């Protein structure tokens, strides 16, 4: 296809063919009402539970649809992908089911839990190669193997068959819903899901507003749409790894700039709040990207009142070792966790005075790192304090200053914060 002369838009018939192709592999995931969120937002909120797929994300749809479309010659040569997460699992399972040899490149720092998951789904049909420090390193190594050995690269999002596979979620939502849908919130990483699903709704339910949701620290689609051309970001925040890309797919950008009604950016800390709330209040485990669509509801609270709203919960491959960081980011976002440089007078009883006279009754020291004695009178420490309410911060700072304990506030100094904490 000459992309200079023609822009690709998925066809509904091709998406229906994809649905038939994957019907015995991909689960028809529930469209489940969320009573808690419906009450909170005075709306009818539903979750499309792609976190309940066998590989715990929607990625199996696109991967299987793409690999099953290969010619016999392409299949005999094998396939290659680069991924540190859900796409790798989708490709691995597809290779096993279709009895095709696959090579999966992953960055060397990929957590062992994710590597083992890929091995479990692919078994003897796949080979894992840990290459380089970043996804880009793994991607370049994968492309080199494709060029040298004539293998087919399975792109995680910028591919027609992958887009058509992800689009089958839209067909399911429309079939499962008993009422017209007013809003659909979709997480956006490379844009494959957003491109496919938005195409279905613009064709079959054109009055539905499709809202793409990105991490605030990785606004690749929002930036591209604003610039009216696909744009590569120089730096991104990688915490929400399932939706943190520097550049969205070229195919996907062309579709999304036409079909998406809006893009909403969500702070990473807000996503962490959502993850913890879903676990503690709803017994739902999601990965950061899986919480994006739900996190966006707060920013649309007035617009969605009385409406029928669907949030696509894209995946649940969350590493339990990330829990402390998730909690930390959530507390920082809620203005309940604060870090200071405290100047302690070098005399007996100074720490006791700080705890008894400066901290509030409900304040808690969660981090304490003594730096060094800076002179005869004072010694500095980095201290983390968790508050019960954000309104307790100003009185705390006032008391620190009044008693000459205050050195500096670190939360609004990211470079110094990352260095010291």
PLY file of the C-alpha trace (Angstrom):
ply
format ascii 1.0
element vertex 421
property float x
property float y
property float z
element edge 420
property int vertex1
property int vertex2
end_header
0.00 0.00 0.00
1.35 3.44 -0.94
0.77 5.42 2.25
1.52 8.69 0.44
-1.60 8.24 -1.65
-3.93 6.34 0.65
-4.73 6.35 4.35
-5.74 2.99 5.80
-9.06 2.74 7.63
-10.18 -0.69 8.90
-13.31 -2.08 7.26
-16.10 -3.51 9.40
-16.20 -6.69 7.32
-12.48 -7.25 7.92
-13.00 -6.71 11.65
-15.82 -9.26 11.62
-13.50 -11.72 9.86
-10.94 -11.06 12.59
-13.57 -11.77 15.23
-14.29 -15.12 13.59
-10.55 -15.87 13.34
-9.90 -15.34 17.04
-13.18 -16.67 18.44
-11.69 -19.89 19.81
-8.61 -18.15 21.21
-9.71 -14.81 22.64
-12.37 -14.79 25.34
-15.49 -12.67 24.95
-14.72 -10.69 28.09
-17.52 -9.38 30.33
-18.97 -5.89 30.12
-19.43 -5.53 33.86
-21.28 -2.74 35.68
-19.30 -0.95 38.39
-21.76 -0.10 41.14
-19.20 1.93 43.09
-18.16 4.10 40.16
-21.75 4.44 38.92
-22.75 5.85 42.31
-19.68 8.06 42.54
-20.22 9.68 39.14
-24.03 9.50 39.00
-23.76 7.56 35.74
-23.95 4.02 34.40
-20.31 2.93 34.39
-19.27 -0.37 32.80
-15.87 -2.03 32.62
-14.85 -4.03 29.56
-12.71 -6.59 31.38
-9.85 -7.37 28.98
-7.76 -8.07 32.08
-9.60 -11.42 32.19
-8.12 -12.72 28.93
-5.96 -15.84 29.18
-2.83 -13.72 28.75
-4.42 -11.07 30.99
-4.60 -8.40 28.30
-6.28 -7.66 24.97
-3.01 -8.11 23.07
-3.84 -11.73 22.19
-6.50 -10.45 19.77
-4.17 -8.54 17.49
-1.22 -10.92 17.78
-3.26 -14.01 16.89
-5.11 -12.27 14.06
-1.82 -11.13 12.54
0.10 -14.39 12.87
-2.79 -16.50 11.61
-2.91 -14.35 8.45
0.64 -15.25 7.39
1.26 -17.30 4.26
2.66 -20.82 4.54
6.05 -19.56 3.42
6.07 -16.77 6.02
5.00 -19.18 8.73
7.75 -21.63 7.85
10.39 -18.93 8.30
9.04 -17.99 11.73
8.12 -14.71 13.40
9.90 -12.16 15.58
8.67 -9.55 18.02
10.13 -7.09 20.50
8.29 -6.51 23.75
8.78 -6.38 27.49
5.16 -7.08 28.35
1.71 -7.99 27.10
2.47 -8.15 23.38
5.19 -10.75 24.03
2.69 -12.95 25.85
0.14 -12.62 23.06
2.73 -13.54 20.43
4.02 -16.45 22.53
0.58 -18.01 22.97
-0.26 -17.44 19.30
2.94 -19.21 18.23
2.12 -22.21 20.40
-1.47 -22.46 19.17
-0.51 -22.04 15.51
2.63 -24.19 15.82
4.89 -21.45 14.47
8.39 -20.77 15.71
8.82 -17.37 17.27
11.73 -15.34 18.63
10.90 -12.78 21.27
13.38 -10.03 22.05
13.11 -8.46 25.49
15.35 -5.87 27.19
17.83 -7.45 29.60
16.36 -5.63 32.68
12.89 -7.16 32.05
11.63 -8.58 35.39
12.00 -12.35 35.61
8.28 -12.70 36.32
7.46 -11.35 32.85
10.08 -13.54 31.18
8.65 -16.63 32.88
5.11 -15.72 31.79
6.23 -15.53 28.17
7.97 -18.90 28.48
4.84 -20.43 30.00
2.58 -19.28 27.14
4.99 -20.09 24.32
6.58 -23.29 25.69
8.83 -24.94 23.07
7.56 -22.81 20.19
9.38 -19.65 21.23
12.90 -18.53 22.02
13.50 -15.54 24.29
16.51 -13.31 23.73
17.37 -10.71 26.37
19.15 -7.92 24.51
20.22 -4.40 25.53
18.98 -2.09 28.24
15.88 -0.62 26.58
12.98 -1.57 24.32
14.70 0.26 21.46
17.74 -2.02 21.84
15.52 -5.10 21.70
13.56 -3.69 18.76
16.65 -3.05 16.65
17.98 -6.55 17.37
14.61 -8.04 16.37
14.54 -6.11 13.10
18.09 -7.20 12.32
17.08 -10.86 12.67
14.09 -10.29 10.40
16.31 -8.75 7.72
19.00 -11.41 7.96
16.78 -14.51 8.14
13.66 -13.44 6.25
11.37 -13.68 9.27
8.16 -11.69 9.75
8.12 -8.96 12.40
4.92 -8.87 14.49
4.47 -5.22 15.36
2.72 -4.52 18.68
0.39 -1.88 17.23
1.29 -0.40 13.82
-0.14 -3.15 11.60
-3.46 -3.58 9.80
-4.16 -7.10 11.05
-3.21 -6.16 14.60
-5.55 -3.15 14.49
-8.40 -5.30 13.14
-7.83 -7.83 15.92
-7.97 -5.18 18.64
-11.07 -3.70 16.98
-13.06 -6.82 17.84
-13.42 -5.42 21.36
-15.67 -2.74 19.89
-17.93 -5.32 18.24
-18.29 -7.12 21.57
-19.10 -3.96 23.54
-21.87 -2.93 21.16
-23.36 -6.43 21.18
-23.16 -6.71 24.98
-24.69 -3.32 25.79
-28.46 -3.11 26.30
-28.48 0.68 25.90
-26.83 3.24 23.60
-23.33 4.06 24.81
-22.53 7.73 25.31
-18.80 7.53 26.12
-16.01 5.00 25.72
-12.68 5.64 27.44
-9.71 3.83 25.86
-6.09 3.63 27.04
-3.67 4.76 24.34
-0.12 3.49 24.00
0.91 2.89 20.40
-2.71 3.42 19.33
-3.69 0.02 17.94
-6.62 -0.45 20.31
-7.81 3.14 19.93
-7.61 2.99 16.13
-9.52 -0.28 15.87
-12.19 0.36 18.49
-12.90 3.94 17.38
-13.42 2.70 13.81
-16.10 0.27 14.95
-17.97 2.90 16.93
-17.81 5.57 14.25
-19.39 3.06 11.87
-21.91 1.31 14.14
-22.51 3.83 16.95
-21.49 7.25 15.60
-23.03 9.26 18.46
-20.72 7.59 21.01
-17.86 9.86 22.05
-14.50 8.07 22.03
-11.98 9.43 24.52
-8.35 8.36 24.28
-6.46 8.35 27.57
-2.69 8.73 27.87
-0.22 9.07 30.76
0.65 12.69 31.42
4.32 11.79 31.12
3.97 10.11 27.71
1.52 12.20 25.63
2.56 10.85 22.24
-0.91 10.68 20.61
-2.08 13.96 22.14
1.07 15.68 20.89
0.74 14.19 17.41
-2.91 15.25 17.09
-2.05 18.74 18.33
0.77 19.01 15.77
-1.38 17.40 13.05
1.50 15.05 12.24
2.95 12.01 13.92
5.58 13.19 16.35
8.38 11.44 18.21
8.79 12.58 21.81
12.35 12.98 23.03
11.71 11.98 26.65
8.84 10.08 28.30
7.93 8.89 31.79
8.02 5.07 31.56
6.16 4.13 34.75
2.94 3.24 32.88
4.93 0.90 30.70
1.98 -0.56 28.80
1.09 2.89 27.43
4.42 4.72 27.38
5.73 5.07 23.82
7.71 7.89 22.24
5.83 7.62 18.94
2.45 6.13 18.11
1.93 4.01 15.02
1.67 5.88 11.73
-1.40 3.86 10.70
-2.97 4.49 14.09
-2.31 8.22 14.07
-4.12 8.67 10.77
-7.15 6.84 12.15
-7.17 8.37 15.64
-6.83 11.99 14.52
-10.07 11.43 12.58
-12.04 9.22 14.94
-11.11 10.21 18.50
-13.33 12.90 20.01
-10.79 13.92 22.64
-7.53 12.99 24.33
-7.27 13.08 28.12
-3.91 13.07 29.91
-3.82 11.53 33.38
-1.05 12.04 35.97
0.83 8.88 36.88
0.00 9.45 40.56
-3.73 9.45 39.79
-3.34 6.12 38.01
-1.64 4.74 41.13
-4.57 5.91 43.26
-6.92 4.06 40.93
-4.87 0.86 41.08
-4.98 0.82 44.89
-8.70 1.67 45.04
-9.60 -1.07 42.55
-7.64 -3.59 44.60
-8.84 -2.49 48.05
-12.48 -1.71 47.22
-13.33 -3.88 44.20
-10.87 -6.81 44.45
-9.71 -6.04 40.89
-6.01 -6.27 40.05
-4.89 -4.08 37.14
-1.60 -2.95 35.69
-0.95 0.82 35.36
-2.11 0.95 31.72
-5.22 -1.01 32.71
-6.20 1.72 35.16
-5.85 4.61 32.70
-9.40 4.64 31.36
-10.96 4.52 34.83
-8.60 7.24 36.08
-9.90 9.58 33.36
-13.44 9.57 34.78
-12.57 12.23 37.38
-11.70 14.66 34.60
-15.08 14.05 32.90
-17.23 13.97 36.04
-19.64 16.69 34.92
-19.91 15.55 31.31
-20.74 11.91 32.08
-23.52 12.50 34.64
-26.53 10.40 33.70
-24.67 8.84 30.77
-23.82 5.28 29.76
-20.04 4.98 29.98
-17.63 2.15 29.12
-14.02 1.99 30.35
-11.75 -0.53 28.64
-9.66 -2.25 31.33
-6.80 -3.31 29.11
-4.71 -5.61 31.29
-3.72 -6.97 34.69
-0.07 -7.95 34.31
1.09 -6.03 37.35
4.30 -6.97 39.13
3.72 -7.17 42.90
7.22 -5.81 43.52
5.99 -2.46 42.16
3.44 -2.05 44.97
5.61 0.18 47.21
6.28 2.55 44.32
2.59 2.58 43.38
1.63 3.48 46.95
4.33 6.15 47.11
3.22 7.79 43.86
-0.42 7.71 44.98
0.39 9.43 48.28
2.51 12.08 46.56
-0.30 12.78 44.08
-2.82 13.10 46.92
-0.53 15.57 48.72
-0.28 13.23 51.70
3.43 12.37 51.42
6.03 15.11 51.75
9.80 15.16 51.89
11.91 17.80 53.60
15.49 18.61 54.42
15.38 19.15 58.17
18.13 20.99 60.04
18.52 19.34 63.43
20.39 21.28 66.11
23.32 19.19 67.34
22.10 18.80 70.90
20.40 16.18 72.97
16.62 16.06 72.63
16.40 17.75 69.19
14.79 14.76 67.49
12.34 14.32 70.38
11.38 18.00 70.10
10.74 17.59 66.38
8.51 14.55 66.91
6.59 15.89 69.90
6.34 19.62 69.21
6.49 19.90 65.41
4.67 16.89 63.98
0.91 16.75 64.22
-0.89 14.07 66.20
-1.69 12.08 63.03
1.56 12.73 61.16
3.91 9.82 60.57
7.62 9.75 59.71
7.99 7.25 56.85
11.54 8.07 55.73
14.57 9.31 57.66
18.08 9.57 56.24
20.65 11.49 58.24
23.05 13.20 55.85
26.05 14.49 57.79
27.02 17.13 60.30
27.36 20.33 58.30
28.82 22.42 61.11
29.01 22.46 64.88
25.46 23.68 65.36
23.36 21.77 62.82
23.08 18.42 61.04
20.76 17.76 58.07
18.43 14.84 57.45
16.04 14.00 54.63
12.70 13.25 56.29
9.53 11.88 54.70
6.27 12.67 56.47
2.84 11.20 55.72
-0.10 13.43 56.63
-3.70 12.57 57.31
-4.98 15.53 55.28
-3.38 17.79 52.63
-4.47 20.79 54.71
-1.98 19.77 57.42
1.01 20.73 55.24
1.08 24.51 55.70
0.76 24.38 59.51
3.56 21.79 59.62
5.90 23.99 57.56
5.06 27.02 59.73
5.99 25.12 62.90
9.23 23.89 61.33
10.23 27.44 60.44
9.22 28.84 63.81
11.47 26.33 65.59
14.35 26.65 63.07
14.05 23.06 61.81
13.08 23.88 58.23
15.74 23.40 55.58
13.98 22.82 52.26
10.90 21.23 50.66
11.74 18.49 48.15
8.45 17.49 46.50
8.57 20.38 44.04
12.26 19.86 43.22
12.22 16.64 41.13
15.94 16.54 40.34
16.97 16.97 43.97
14.14 14.69 45.11
15.27 11.79 42.93
18.86 12.27 44.03
18.19 12.31 47.77
15.20 9.98 48.20
0 1
1 2
2 3
3 4
4 5
5 6
6 7
7 8
8 9
9 10
10 11
11 12
12 13
13 14
14 15
15 16
16 17
17 18
18 19
19 20
20 21
21 22
22 23
23 24
24 25
25 26
26 27
27 28
28 29
29 30
30 31
31 32
32 33
33 34
34 35
35 36
36 37
37 38
38 39
39 40
40 41
41 42
42 43
43 44
44 45
45 46
46 47
47 48
48 49
49 50
50 51
51 52
52 53
53 54
54 55
55 56
56 57
57 58
58 59
59 60
60 61
61 62
62 63
63 64
64 65
65 66
66 67
67 68
68 69
69 70
70 71
71 72
72 73
73 74
74 75
75 76
76 77
77 78
78 79
79 80
80 81
81 82
82 83
83 84
84 85
85 86
86 87
87 88
88 89
89 90
90 91
91 92
92 93
93 94
94 95
95 96
96 97
97 98
98 99
99 100
100 101
101 102
102 103
103 104
104 105
105 106
106 107
107 108
108 109
109 110
110 111
111 112
112 113
113 114
114 115
115 116
116 117
117 118
118 119
119 120
120 121
121 122
122 123
123 124
124 125
125 126
126 127
127 128
128 129
129 130
130 131
131 132
132 133
133 134
134 135
135 136
136 137
137 138
138 139
139 140
140 141
141 142
142 143
143 144
144 145
145 146
146 147
147 148
148 149
149 150
150 151
151 152
152 153
153 154
154 155
155 156
156 157
157 158
158 159
159 160
160 161
161 162
162 163
163 164
164 165
165 166
166 167
167 168
168 169
169 170
170 171
171 172
172 173
173 174
174 175
175 176
176 177
177 178
178 179
179 180
180 181
181 182
182 183
183 184
184 185
185 186
186 187
187 188
188 189
189 190
190 191
191 192
192 193
193 194
194 195
195 196
196 197
197 198
198 199
199 200
200 201
201 202
202 203
203 204
204 205
205 206
206 207
207 208
208 209
209 210
210 211
211 212
212 213
213 214
214 215
215 216
216 217
217 218
218 219
219 220
220 221
221 222
222 223
223 224
224 225
225 226
226 227
227 228
228 229
229 230
230 231
231 232
232 233
233 234
234 235
235 236
236 237
237 238
238 239
239 240
240 241
241 242
242 243
243 244
244 245
245 246
246 247
247 248
248 249
249 250
250 251
251 252
252 253
253 254
254 255
255 256
256 257
257 258
258 259
259 260
260 261
261 262
262 263
263 264
264 265
265 266
266 267
267 268
268 269
269 270
270 271
271 272
272 273
273 274
274 275
275 276
276 277
277 278
278 279
279 280
280 281
281 282
282 283
283 284
284 285
285 286
286 287
287 288
288 289
289 290
290 291
291 292
292 293
293 294
294 295
295 296
296 297
297 298
298 299
299 300
300 301
301 302
302 303
303 304
304 305
305 306
306 307
307 308
308 309
309 310
310 311
311 312
312 313
313 314
314 315
315 316
316 317
317 318
318 319
319 320
320 321
321 322
322 323
323 324
324 325
325 326
326 327
327 328
328 329
329 330
330 331
331 332
332 333
333 334
334 335
335 336
336 337
337 338
338 339
339 340
340 341
341 342
342 343
343 344
344 345
345 346
346 347
347 348
348 349
349 350
350 351
351 352
352 353
353 354
354 355
355 356
356 357
357 358
358 359
359 360
360 361
361 362
362 363
363 364
364 365
365 366
366 367
367 368
368 369
369 370
370 371
371 372
372 373
373 374
374 375
375 376
376 377
377 378
378 379
379 380
380 381
381 382
382 383
383 384
384 385
385 386
386 387
387 388
388 389
389 390
390 391
391 392
392 393
393 394
394 395
395 396
396 397
397 398
398 399
399 400
400 401
401 402
402 403
403 404
404 405
405 406
406 407
407 408
408 409
409 410
410 411
411 412
412 413
413 414
414 415
415 416
416 417
417 418
418 419
419 420
